[in-house]
Amino acid sequence: MTTIGVTDLRNNLFKMLEACIKYNESINVSTKNGNSSYYK
């Protein structure tokens, strides 16, 4: 599972989504208000 901050995710959104699909990897987004996960 990849953990990334929301600002970094915004800067690299398409790259992160492509990697998520290509490697069947989940993305965990950390924010100051808590965390959120995207599972493919």
N, C-alpha and C positions, 0 to 999 in steps of 0.2 A: 504494500500500500504506500502510495506517495502522499506525503503531507506537505502542504504549501499554504502560504499566507494568501489572503484574498487579493492584496495588491499585486503580488507576483502572478497569481492566476489571471487577473485581468490583463496583465501585460503579455502573457503567454497563452491565452485561452485556446486558440486553435492548435497550437503545438501540443499542449497538454491533453486535449481531447483526442488528437490523432494518436498520441502515445498510449493513451488509455485503451483505445480500440485495438491498436496494433499488438500490444503486449498483454491485453486482457487484464489490465491493472486498474485498481480502484484509486480514487483521488479523495483525500481527506483535506478539507479546506478549514483552516483555523482563522478565527476572527476574534476581535476583542470581546465579543458577546458570547462566544462559544464556538463549537465546531459543527461542521456539516460534512456528510460523506456522500459521494456519488459512487454507486456500484453498478457496473455494467451487467 
